[in-house]
């Protein structure tokens, strides 16, 4: 039997990875004539094919090479695949994406009452890269406070010696800007639990609103809350 060219993948693997059906169900999809390869009805779910030449129910495969998505998380949604605690971010994405294998996941999380930039992908290696502390991916937050921010906080947050309540390890240096009454902008390179709220809490301020305006090189632009757009595969945060 000839060895298939590199890069070819089995039809059942492709359908499962893209969220159409299970590998077992793929046999029935092929049997029913729902899958075509290069304009010809597929013969076997085990055939190895070029994903770019596969059509399912008249449409090209849904991103067979993986997903990289910029998403504007709205307030009131949670970053989990379980919906027991309320609406999830995944309920705002295409239904088929819920069944992709590997699953689509957010790079890090934002709290339920926090809005802003999220990057979503089904590439686990990218998730690990962007969330690993050693990569120091910058994140910018627009912060509403219950009091006017103090200029004294700027050198304190930038010192590299500032500690949150209950912590023994200092926070990495953070850049704080005072942008108006009861408003500040904070740039972090860490992602500790509730870090923004806890940093301001440690200096006697309560965060009333929180919006992440940038993650690495990614900003929302005119992307509306709950909306998303695809990023090119080569667009990788550093």
C-alpha positions in Angstrom: 0.0 0.0 0.0 1.5 3.4 -0.9 2.3 5.8 1.9 -0.1 8.9 1.8 1.6 12.3 1.3 2.6 14.2 4.4 -0.1 16.5 5.7 -3.1 14.4 4.6 -5.6 13.5 7.3 -8.4 11.0 7.6 -11.9 12.2 6.8 -13.2 10.9 10.1 -10.5 12.8 12.0 -11.2 16.0 10.1 -14.9 15.9 10.8 -14.4 15.2 14.5 -11.7 17.9 14.9 -13.9 20.5 13.2 -16.9 19.6 15.4 -19.2 18.1 12.8 -19.7 14.7 14.3 -17.8 11.9 16.1 -15.3 9.7 14.2 -17.8 6.9 14.4 -20.6 9.0 13.0 -18.4 10.2 10.1 -18.9 6.8 8.5 -22.6 7.5 8.2 -21.9 11.0 6.9 -19.8 9.6 4.1 -22.3 6.8 3.4 -25.1 9.4 3.0 -22.9 11.4 0.4 -22.6 14.5 2.6 -18.8 14.6 2.2 -17.1 15.4 -1.1 -13.3 15.5 -1.8 -12.1 17.5 -4.8 -15.6 17.5 -6.3 -16.2 13.8 -5.9 -18.3 12.1 -3.3 -16.1 10.5 -0.6 -15.9 6.8 -0.6 -14.5 6.0 2.9 -14.2 7.9 6.2 -10.8 6.4 6.5 -9.4 8.0 3.3 -6.6 10.4 3.9 -7.3 13.7 2.1 -6.2 17.3 1.8 -8.5 19.3 4.1 -8.6 22.2 1.7 -10.4 20.0 -0.8 -13.1 18.7 1.5 -16.6 20.0 1.3 -19.3 19.0 3.8 -23.0 19.6 2.9 -21.9 22.0 0.1 -19.5 24.1 2.3 -15.8 24.0 2.8 -14.5 22.6 6.1 -14.8 25.0 9.1 -11.2 26.1 9.8 -9.5 22.7 9.6 -6.1 24.2 10.4 -7.3 25.6 13.8 -8.9 28.7 15.2 -7.4 31.9 16.5 -10.1 34.4 17.5 -10.3 37.9 19.0 -13.3 38.2 21.2 -14.9 41.1 23.0 -16.1 39.6 26.3 -19.2 41.4 27.6 -20.0 41.9 31.3 -22.2 39.1 32.7 -20.6 36.2 30.9 -18.2 33.6 32.4 -15.1 32.0 30.9 -16.1 28.3 31.3 -17.6 25.6 29.3 -20.1 24.8 32.1 -23.2 26.9 32.2 -24.4 26.2 35.7 -23.2 29.7 36.9 -24.8 31.7 34.1 -24.2 32.6 30.4 -20.8 31.6 29.1 -18.7 33.2 26.4 -19.0 30.1 24.4 -22.7 30.6 24.0 -21.8 33.7 21.8 -19.7 31.7 19.4 -20.8 29.4 16.5 -22.5 26.3 17.8 -20.2 23.9 16.0 -17.1 25.4 17.8 -18.4 23.8 21.1 -17.7 20.4 19.6 -14.3 21.0 18.1 -11.6 18.6 19.2 -9.3 19.9 20.7 -11.9 22.3 22.2 -11.8 26.1 21.8 -10.6 27.7 25.0 -9.8 31.2 26.2 -6.3 32.3 26.8 -6.6 33.0 30.5 -9.9 34.2 32.0 -11.8 37.4 32.8 -14.2 37.7 35.7 -17.9 37.7 35.2 -18.1 41.5 35.9 -15.1 42.2 33.7 -15.3 43.0 29.9 -12.7 43.3 27.2 -10.1 41.5 25.1 -10.0 37.7 25.1 -8.1 35.5 22.7 -9.6 32.1 21.9 -8.0 29.2 20.3 -8.1 25.4 19.9 -4.3 25.3 20.0 -3.3 24.1 23.5 0.4 25.0 22.9 -0.6 28.6 22.3 -2.7 28.7 25.4 0.3 27.5 27.4 2.7 29.9 25.8 0.6 33.0 26.4 -0.3 32.0 30.0 3.1 30.9 31.2 4.5 33.5 33.6 7.9 33.5 32.0 6.5 35.0 28.8 5.3 38.2 30.5 2.5 39.0 28.0 1.4 42.6 28.8 -2.2 43.2 29.6 -3.8 46.6 29.9 -6.9 47.3 32.1 -9.2 50.4 32.2 -10.2 50.7 35.9 -13.1 52.5 37.5 -12.6 53.2 41.2 -14.7 54.4 44.1 -12.1 57.2 44.8 -9.7 59.3 42.8 -6.4 57.4 42.3 -3.3 58.8 44.1 -0.1 59.8 42.3 1.7 58.0 45.1 0.4 54.7 43.7 2.4 55.1 40.5 5.9 54.4 42.0 4.4 52.0 44.5 3.0 49.7 41.7 6.1 50.1 39.6 8.5 49.2 42.5 8.6 45.5 42.2 8.3 45.3 46.0 4.5 45.9 46.3 2.6 43.1 47.9 -1.1 42.4 47.8 -2.9 41.4 51.0 -2.2 37.8 52.0 0.7 37.5 49.6 4.4 37.1 50.4 5.7 37.4 46.9 5.8 40.9 45.5 4.0 41.8 42.3 6.0 42.3 39.2 6.5 46.0 38.3 3.2 47.4 36.9 2.6 50.6 35.0 -0.1 52.8 36.4 -1.6 55.9 34.7 -4.1 58.3 36.2 -6.6 59.0 33.4 -9.3 61.0 35.3 -11.5 61.2 38.3 -12.0 57.8 39.8 -10.3 56.3 36.7 -6.9 54.6 36.1 -5.1 52.5 33.5 -3.0 49.6 34.7 -0.6 47.5 32.6 0.4 44.1 34.1 2.7 41.3 32.9 1.3 38.8 35.5 -2.1 37.2 35.8 -2.7 36.4 39.5 -6.1 35.7 40.9 -8.2 38.9 40.9 -4.9 40.8 40.7 -6.2 44.2 39.5 -8.9 44.3 42.2 -6.5 43.1 44.9 -3.8 45.6 44.0 -6.2 48.5 44.3 -7.7 47.0 47.4 -4.3 46.9 49.0 -4.1 50.7 48.7 -7.7 51.3 50.0 -9.6 51.6 46.7 -12.5 49.5 45.4 -12.7 48.6 41.7 -16.2 49.5 40.4 -15.7 48.7 36.7 -13.0 46.7 34.9 -12.3 46.4 31.2 -9.2 44.8 29.5 -8.3 47.0 26.6 -5.3 45.1 25.4 -3.8 41.7 25.5 -0.3 41.5 24.1 -0.5 43.1 20.7 -4.3 42.7 20.4 -6.9 45.5 20.9 -10.6 45.4 20.2 -10.9 48.4 17.8 -14.6 48.7 16.9 -15.4 45.1 17.9 -18.8 45.3 19.8 -19.4 43.5 23.1 -20.1 39.8 22.3 -18.6 40.0 18.8 -15.6 38.2 17.5 -13.3 38.1 14.5 -10.8 35.6 13.2 -7.1 36.3 13.5 -4.6 35.0 11.0 -2.8 31.8 12.2 0.5 33.6 12.1 -0.7 36.3 14.5 0.9 35.1 17.7 1.4 37.2 20.7 5.0 37.5 21.9 
